Amino acid sequence: MPRRQWIHAWLLLLPAFVFLIAFTHYPAVQTLIDSFWSTPKGRRPAAFVGAGNYTRMMADPIFAKAMWNSAVYAALTIPTSIVLSLAMALFVQARFAGVALMRMAFFTPTVLPLIAVANIWLFFYAPGFGLIDQVRMFFGLGSANYVGQPATALYAVAAVTVWKEAGFFMIFYLAALQTIPLSLKEAAAIEGCSRLTFFRRVTLPLIMPTTLFVSVNATINAFRLVDHVFVMTRGGPDNASMLMLYYIFENGFRFWDTAYAAALTVVLVAILTLVGIGQFFAADRKVHYR
Amino acid sequence: MIRESALDKMLMRTAGWMLAALWIVPLLYALWSAFHPAAFEARFDITAPLTLENFVTAWGKAPFARYFLNTIFLVTLVLSVQLVLCTLAAFAFARLEFPGKSLLFGLVLVQLLIMPDILLVENYRTMFRLGLVDTILAIGLPYFASGFAIFLLRQTFRTIPKELDEAARVEGCSLLGLLWRVYVPLGKPAMLAFGLVSVSHHWNNFLWPLVITNSVETRPLTVGLSIFATTDSGIEWAVINAATLMTSAPLLLGFLLFQRQFVQSFLRAGIK
């Protein structure tokens, strides 16, 4: 290969890499380094504390709570979003009068900003005049403050996530369902196979790659999207809806404890990397049927 | 074909409409309250008068005009820089051979996993050093080189027939000329797809803008809306709902008008 081409290639890559390194790789490495130092305060510069931030984390009840909440939140939102989005795709894959309207009902929440979605739901949940409370009162039940009580706050936030992302995942399932060859359906009909069996034995395995794609995205979203927490609960009440990224924000920008925030970020990045590696191996194990 | 009995069909339709109704209810409820006087915000009365008063009040109570400008400037800036930088890089990865290619591509893919959204604290420090805190440029900078765009465009460029490429080279076309005359025109659908994804992502982005801005002159809509909605000054729900719908309206309208393109773009961008 001619050397001139090397130079050209590097020159083409240079501008993108300046930004990539400055705002992704450098901060990632620097975060790791910072997590082994203390937070500089006033005149006192940062001091090397080894694993100090991590041992503190192990004893921090709010961190334990945030980890637990993130796990519960992921365990709630991921399967629910997958099942609902697949159901939606099955509902709207046929042609019938009003199908466009039905698709729109499912997909519209996806286009709204998460902050706007949070406001809409806060009103929906609002004690006294939210729609949910109105229904409760209609049936003679007392008023309930879903986002304001520790027992339900996390579920209230999780419901909003599912509402927003299910319609987005639906379009991927819809595309996948359309790639299932007609000949398979004909063959199954000759064999006298029921609709349920066909769905379980043919459809589900064939859309496995989409399910993998959707679950990876749902997992990343579960750890990355916390906008609605800011509007709805601010991690409360009593840390009932504290999620990892929100806790990082609180430490970094409310308590200005940047070293501890760095250590927390390292944990979050480690979790995301594990998800990425998991995806790689899962994709390798023949989920593709081509 | 497997017979779809009339009963099956009816069950599917009914379940579908029930879920659809359930899905759209929160949005309809917000719409109801935004277009009716505050007295009707939780009372359903078909004779309730329609009004735009809530929108007028919201517009007057916070500098939404400025927030709109900020957001429009932000998404335009981010998308145009992204398209230029990522097209150049994607072209190099798709059609040139050079040492370190796979290592560098691996470094690009790292960004798909570790997004700038997560590295808040360190990026804030960088912006502080550059003296860029509280500027619109600072909101956009971390997203200029999009690993996702590079990946998507590289995939597209690789599907362009090599013959076209070679023919242009024989004609004496320079490397940049080749990129501009052959690859960019053929890569347009992918760029459009990425454009829609990028615009809706940055229109909706919240956490990083919240951290890096602290004045009306730089705040995008999402941050402005969250401040407006959480001030405990006793603003009525109807007005908050009006503000909420107002800030999402451009995307919502765009989606309703270009539904097919939106869905196609998300699909294109998602399936790798």
Interface residues (C-beta under 8 A of the other chain):
Chain A: M1 Q5 W6 H8 A9 W10 L12 L13 P15 A16 F17 V18 F19 L20 A22 F23 T24 H25 Y26 P27 A28 Q30 T31 D34 L84 A87 M88 L90 F91 V92 A94 F96 L101 M102 M104 A105 F106 F107 T108 P109 V111 L112 P113 L114 I115 A116 N119 I120 W121 L122 F123 F124 A126 G128 F129 G130 L131 Q134 W163 G167 F168 I171 F172 A175 K185 E186 A188 A189 C193 S194 R195 F198 F213 N217 I220 R224 V226 D227 F230 V231 L245 I248 F249 G252 F253 T258 A261 A262 T265 L268 V269 L272 T273 V275 G276
Chain B: M1 I2 R3 E4 D8 M12 R13 A15 G16 W17 L19 A20 A21 W23 I24 V25 P26 L27 Y29 A30 S33 E41 A42 V84 L85 C86 L88 A89 F91 A92 F93 L96 E97 F98 P99 K101 L104 L107 V108 V110 Q111 L113 I114 M115 P116 D117 I118 L119 L120 V121 E122 N123 Y124 R125 T126 L141 P142 F144 A145 G147 I150 L175 S200 W203 N204 F206 L207 L210 V211 L221 T222 L225 S226 A229 T230 W237 I240 N241 T244 L245 T247 S248 L251 L252 F255 L256 Q259 F262 V263 F266 L267 G270 I271 K272
